[in-house]
Amino acid sequence: MPKDTSIRSVLIIGSGPIIIGQACEFDYSGSQAALSLKEEGITVSIINSNPATIMTDKVIGDHVYLRPLSVDSIEVILQEHIDSPDLPRIDAVLPTMGGQTALNLCKEAEERGVWEKYGVKVVGVDVDAIEKTENRECFRQLMVDIGVGVAQSKIANSFLEGKEAAQEIGYPLVIRPSYTLGGSGGGFVHKKEEFDAALKRGLEASPTHEVLVEKAVLGWKEYELELLRDSNDNVIIICSIENFDPMGIHTGDSITVAPAMTLSDRCYQDMRNQAIKMMRAIGNFAGGCNVQFSVNPANDEIIAIEINPRVSRSSALASKATGYPIAKIAAKLAIGYNLDEIENQITKTTSAYFEPTLDYVIVKIPRWNFDKFKGANKELGLQMKSVGEVMAIGRTFIEALQKACQSLEIGRAGLGADGRQVRNIEEIMDGLEHASWNRLFLIKDAMTMGVPLESIRKVTKIDKWFLNQIQDLVLLETELKRYSLNNIPQDFFMNLKQKGFSDIQIAWLLGNVTEDEVYDRRKALGINRVYKMVDTCAAEFPAKTPYYYSSFDEENESIPSNNKKVIVLGSGPNRIGQGIEFDYSCVHGLLAAKESGIEAIMINCNPETVSTDFNMADKLYFEPVFWEHVREIIELEKPMGVIVQLGGQTALKMAEKLKEKGIRIIGTSFENMDIAEDRGRFSDLLKELDIPYPRYGVAENAEEAIVVANEVGYPVLVRPSYVLGGQGMSIVINDEDLEKAVVKLLGDLPGNRVLIDHFLDRAEEAESDSISDGDDVHIVGMMEHIEPAGIHSGDSFAVLPTFSLSEKVTKSMEEYSIKIAKALNVIGLLNIQFAIKDEKVYVIEANPRASRTVPFIAKAYDVPYINIAAKIMLGVAKLKDFTIERKLKGYAIKEPVFSYEKFPEVTKELGPEMKSTGEAIRFIKDLEDPYFRKLYKDKSMYLSK
């Protein structure tokens, strides 16, 4: 059936601020769906309250509504589209791209009769399907009716029912609340004494106060299938995904592998048939779907865990893994197309009615941020705790696994062999039994120390095939130690590289050689990285999309052009302090380069983001933002330069290496960025410019720190140099606390120096963002924090423009911003943090790069600031070439969003270390707004050290 011509205008519901369990994968899906519908000539409106994402940008939607995600907001938009002659009436709503938030909102609007009242058709899902899949009892009954296996379970709406269910089923049990996200409120109960507390938590977490009490199938294997179906009832399986971790750990916290590695063909066919039967049973809609299964390793018995009638976290992963753009195709199916009527986005010559085949392996590893949540329970379970993820592509599982470890931004050079291993056998065995963020590394450490493979399998329940693969690395390392750098045989060296070993790991294993020496020796032996294309069809048809991963093989498929080109370094996995706003900046960097006639090349490893969509850059390298990988891409492509300003700390960390190798950094030079990062040099500069700054000193041990603190005066702010998101920062008020803080910092970050600043107690905090082209400086925006100094800027409610600062203060902020931009010869972006006390403005720090706030200001003022900055950095424009008109009436408030419900044991105190996972934007007319007045009243409440 061709396109439904009655649908001319569609509303897409976004997922709101980033929280644990619902991250930027939905902005990726929403952005892709919006562009897909626009291709069909459909007017796209988007409602989403997240200012940090590209989804709420003018380049994605025709009409973007940055409003709170509520049924009332939706009604206002629908009414506006009826009342305004300039706006088309909205014909349909697509709720499947915004995670659980959008589905719940769609269901609530249906129950309140909103869709019917405004004549809006729900597409991409049946509202009944949401009920069937989210209501645990409906889902269980439906599976029984269609003959699909499920774990023994009972529904409970009260304590009494819960206890009866537990008695009937027996322990261990799982408690799964209805209508929640990321496993919220769920958990395992191993013995009777734990049951009451777990049941209470589950009943409270469910909006309908309903839980499923289910038999726990701990140690079974877990799989996911991604499906698409059209209105003709054609169903295809896009991808099979296997969890490396067995049942018992939320899929968002599991290492996952695609395609499935240890599944027999008979079991896979059976699972496939059941998934198709399940999708057909939940409703008569066209779109995407994610199904999770569990398999008993003893006899291949399959049971269904759940089905999500929407695109999911795994859909983003499956799209990037296969090159098949699930959200883009799902959006076209939602408006009536059939699969055989849509072209394959990769080959451009075949149809979308095919199942991708992979001739490579994908590994996803989650990224956790437990260091931000002091006192958090770090054990992994049913409740998701990771804040982001990385994906790696290799020819084999083990190559992809090592590349994923290099992508994580935790200072690892691969899976072990880097001097960071644990040698305490009790700690290792405890970590294998109680899985946390480092279990993968502990498995390797256990093998290195001679723990038998079977003992590891018994404790972890991880399939023997995966463990054998890791054991192989240990054997290779032992063999490597027999050689010196100059006598490693060429074929053995090649084997090491094909197994994913980085040059720095090889250097560490050999001892007494450097990474560069290993690199040079490898090149001399003719062992070079080649680049393979992700093509969805194992090279059966020629692919048209420039989407690559590296390996050590014969043929290189990435042929560099002779165009003028630039490489944009991405921001790696999402984490606290470096979130989606940096991906927003990277996407705008790519678009600005393309608009300027420069070939735009992206390097990034985050599967959730828009920057790694295959049609965003002219060429995408899905690779770790890790020095060895970046270096070889630069050698192959020979760009005019590299942009490091847009990808947060991940990209900035490469600047020094690029400088050493004589590679041009686009925009502000490394030397000037380094002055801003080096506290001593930066303070000398401020002194020269006659700009006030808090008294400070630098210490290398606790004794020096005490001397410095007494000189600058308590309270003091203690922090390591070169960090992002306030990592390791604390406020201390006496010598004893200071000693503890310094000893801990230097233990966590050996070799670092500690900065000690006088903390301006009860000062106001503000910040400015600006763009400089070397001649002129334009203030992008000045924001005033509602909370006092001492709470990290990422955790503060902040108001644009400033609301209580005197004209004298704002003039000083402007003057200091311009002075610093010129003194550092900034080309591009500059963010400055200020503290204001007794009408005196102090500069706390300056960051000559994209900040967390520029996307927010760009949305609030409706000015494409990153695009302007990128064109200035590329040297194709000056500030005077742009007409900048701000369109904000009233004020915009940046609202941080926290994910504390995943860590019930953590206190809600705020301090200099950032804890928020995302943000929303709220517009107010004036300062009499009751919402603002309440915020202002509570402003100091959570300030802590």
Secondary structure, 3 states (H helix, E strand, C coil): CCCCCCCCEEEEECCCCCECCECCHHHHHHHHHHHHHHHCCCEEEEECCCCCCHHHCCCCCCEEECCCCCHHHHHHHHHHHHHCCCCCCCCEEECCCCHHHHHHHHHHHHHCCHHHHCCCEECCCCHHHHHHHHCHHHHHHHHHHHCCCCCCEEEECCHHHHHHHHHHHCCCEEEEECCCCCCCCCEEECCHHHHHHHHHHHHHHCCCCCEEEEECCCCCEEEEEEEEECCCCCEEEEEEEEECCCCCCCHHHCCEEECCCCCCHHHHHHHHHHHHHHHHHCCCCCEEEEEEEEECCCCCCEEEEEEECCCCHHHHHHHHHHCCCHHHHHHHHHCCCCHHHCECCCCCCCECCCCCECCCEEEEEEECCHHHCCCCCCCCCCCCCCCEEEEEEECCHHHHHHHHHHHCCCCCCCCCCCCCCCCCHHHHHHHHHCCCCCHHHHHHHHHHCCCCHHHHHHHHCCCHHHHHHHHHHHHHHHHHCCCCHHHCCHHHHHHHHHCCCCHHHHHHHHCCCCHHHHHHHHHHCCCCCEEEECCCECCCCCCCCCEEEEECCCCCCCCCCCCCEEEEECCCCCECCECHHHHHHHHHHHHHHHHCCCEEEEEECCCCCCCCCCCCCCEEEECCCCHHHHHHHHHHHCCCEEECCCCHHHHHCCHHHHHHCCCCECCCCHHHHHHHHCHHHHHHHHHHCCCCCCCEEEECCHHHHHHHHHHHCCCEEEEECCCCCCCCCEEECCHHHHHHHHHHHHHHCCCCCEEEEECCCCCEEEEEEEEEECCCEEEEEEEEEEEECCCCHHHCCEEECCCCCCHHHHHHHHHHHHHHHHHCCCEEEEEEEEEEECCEEEEEEEECCCCCCHHHHHHHHCCCHHHHHHHHHCCCCCHHHCCCCCCCCCEEEEEEECCHHHCCCCCCCECCCCCCCEEEEEEECCCCCHHHHHHHHCCCCCECC
